[in-house]
Amino acid sequence: MQVFREKPIKDLLVIHIIFAVIAAITLIFPFPQALISGKLLVLIIIYNGLIIIEFYSKGYEDWRSIWTFSIVLSLLMVFPDWYLSETLSALQFFDDGFPMIGSAIPIYMAGLWAIPFFIIIFIAKEIQKRKSQKMAYTVVAIASLVIFSLAELTLVYLPSWTATVIGKTGNLAWYIIIPELLLGLSTFICYDFVKDKHIWMKIIGAFTVMVFYIGNASFFYFIIESLLLGA
C-alpha cells in the first residue's frame, strides 16, 4: 500500500520491528539472575530511546509532540495503577525484589503506558489526516480495545500483573474494558486539543485524562464487581 511507503510510517514500522526483536531476545532467552522487572524496565528505556533518537535525527516534530504527551501521561498513570492495586485490590503486580514505587507498583510501569499511547495517537493522527475525525475516533476505539485487552491477557505470563477480581476472562477484568476504551479515546481527544500548546497545557491535559480514567475505573468496578457480582 502507498501509505506504508511514506517515510515517517516506514520509520515507525522499522522501529517496532527492531524493538520486537530486542523484546523477544530479552524476554524469551534466559539471562541468569535477570529479574523480569529489570528486563521490562530496560525494554521500556530502549523503546522510548528509539523514539527519541528517531525524532531528533529525522526532525519529526510531530513525533516529539506525541511522545512528550505520551510519556507525561504514562508517568501519571502510576496513580491509577496504585489506586487499583492498593485501594480496590483489583490487580496485583508481581514482586520479584526489584525496586518498587511505594509498595505496589514496579518502576517500569511509569514508562510502560507510553508505548500504547504513542502508537494510538500516531495511528489516529494519520487516519485523521487521510480520512476524517469521525474515522479517527472509530479507529482509536478499536485500537484501544485490542491493544489494552491483549496487554491484560498476555502480560500475566511474564509475569507482570494479575487481575484479582471475580469478573474476568483469563486475566482480562470485565470492569476495565470500557474504562480502557475511554482512556484511548480521551488520550487522543486531549492530545488533539493540547498538541500545539505550552508544555504546561500538555501536563494539565494528561492529568485530566488520568483522573478521568480513575473515575471510569471506579465506576465500572462498582457496577460490575459490587452490584452485579456482589464482590
PEUR-V984280 format. One record per backbone hydrogen bond with DSSP energy under -0.5 kcal/mol. NH is the residue of the N-H (numbers start at 1). CO is the residue of the C=O. If there is no record, write none. Layout:
nh-><NH/NH>
co-><CO/CO>
This chain:
nh-><4/5/6/10/11/12/13/14/15/16/17/18/19/20/21/22/23/24/25/26/27/28/29/29/32/34/35/39/40/41/42/43/44/45/46/47/48/49/50/51/52/53/54/55/56/57/58/59/60/61/64/65/66/67/68/69/70/71/72/73/74/75/76/77/78/79/80/81/82/83/84/85/86/87/87/88/90/91/92/94/96/101/102/104/105/106/107/109/110/111/112/113/114/115/116/117/118/119/120/121/122/123/124/125/126/127/128/129/130/131/136/137/138/139/140/141/142/143/144/145/146/147/148/149/150/151/152/153/154/155/157/158/160/162/164/168/169/170/172/173/174/176/177/178/179/180/181/182/183/184/185/186/187/188/189/190/191/192/193/194/195/197/201/202/203/204/205/206/207/208/209/210/211/212/213/214/215/216/217/218/219/220/221/222/223/224/225/226/226/227/228/229/231>
co-><1/2/3/6/7/8/9/10/11/12/13/14/15/16/17/18/19/20/21/22/23/24/24/25/30/31/33/35/36/37/38/39/40/41/42/43/44/45/46/47/48/49/50/51/52/53/54/55/55/59/60/61/62/63/64/65/66/67/68/69/70/71/72/73/75/76/76/77/78/79/80/81/82/82/83/83/84/84/162/160/94/105/100/101/101/104/99/106/107/108/108/109/111/112/112/113/114/115/116/117/118/119/120/121/122/123/124/125/126/127/132/133/134/135/136/137/138/139/140/141/142/143/144/145/146/147/148/149/150/151/154/155/155/92/90/166/172/168/169/171/167/173/174/174/175/176/177/178/179/180/181/182/183/184/185/186/187/188/189/190/191/194/198/198/199/200/201/202/203/204/205/206/207/208/209/210/211/212/213/214/215/216/217/218/219/220/221/221/222/222/223/224/225>
